[in-house]
Amino acid sequence: MSRVEVFSAKISPELKRLLDKVCRMAGVKKQFIVEEALREKIEDLLDAYDLREAIKNAGEFYSWESVKKEL
């Protein structure tokens, strides 16, 4: 089994009720839902950061019309 860390966070009672409901409906543990949600959100944030960096470091952008003319 892989090593795990304890993580604690405060969430609203409404979000907790929704989490409990989803877990019951899907037959999964809260740990699974929370870990998957965190993983997806972190990936989204990293992708957004990479995109901002790429745009910041990109050179001039060319319109599709000017690119087609060069083909």
C-alpha positions in Angstrom: 0.0 0.0 0.0 1.3 3.5 -0.8 2.1 6.0 1.9 -0.7 8.4 2.7 -0.7 11.7 4.6 -3.5 13.1 6.8 -5.1 16.2 5.5 -7.7 18.3 7.2 -9.8 21.2 5.9 -12.9 23.0 7.0 -15.8 23.0 4.6 -19.3 24.3 4.8 -22.1 22.1 6.2 -23.8 22.2 2.8 -20.7 20.9 1.0 -20.3 18.2 3.6 -23.9 17.1 3.1 -23.4 17.0 -0.7 -20.2 15.0 -0.3 -21.9 12.5 2.0 -24.8 12.1 -0.4 -22.6 11.6 -3.4 -20.5 9.0 -1.5 -23.6 7.1 -0.5 -25.0 7.2 -4.0 -21.8 6.2 -5.7 -20.8 3.7 -3.0 -17.3 5.3 -2.5 -15.4 6.7 0.4 -15.0 10.4 1.0 -11.2 10.0 0.7 -11.6 8.9 -2.9 -13.9 11.8 -3.9 -11.7 14.4 -2.2 -8.4 13.0 -3.6 -9.8 12.9 -7.1 -11.3 16.4 -6.9 -8.0 17.8 -5.6 -6.0 16.0 -8.3 -8.2 17.3 -11.1 -8.2 20.9 -9.7 -4.4 20.9 -9.3 -4.0 19.6 -12.8 -6.4 22.4 -14.1 -4.4 25.1 -12.2 -1.1 23.8 -13.5 -2.4 23.7 -17.0 -3.7 27.3 -16.7 -0.3 28.4 -15.3 1.5 26.7 -18.2 -0.8 28.4 -20.7 -0.3 31.8 -19.1 3.5 31.3 -19.2 3.3 30.1 -22.9 1.3 33.2 -23.9 3.6 35.5 -21.9 6.7 33.9 -23.6 5.2 33.6 -27.0 6.3 35.8 -29.9 4.0 37.5 -32.2 0.7 35.9 -33.1 -0.3 35.6 -36.7 -3.8 35.6 -38.1 -5.0 32.4 -39.8 -5.3 34.4 -43.1 -1.6 35.4 -43.0 -0.6 31.8 -42.2 -2.7 30.4 -45.1 -1.0 32.8 -47.5 2.4 31.4 -46.5 1.3 27.8 -47.3 
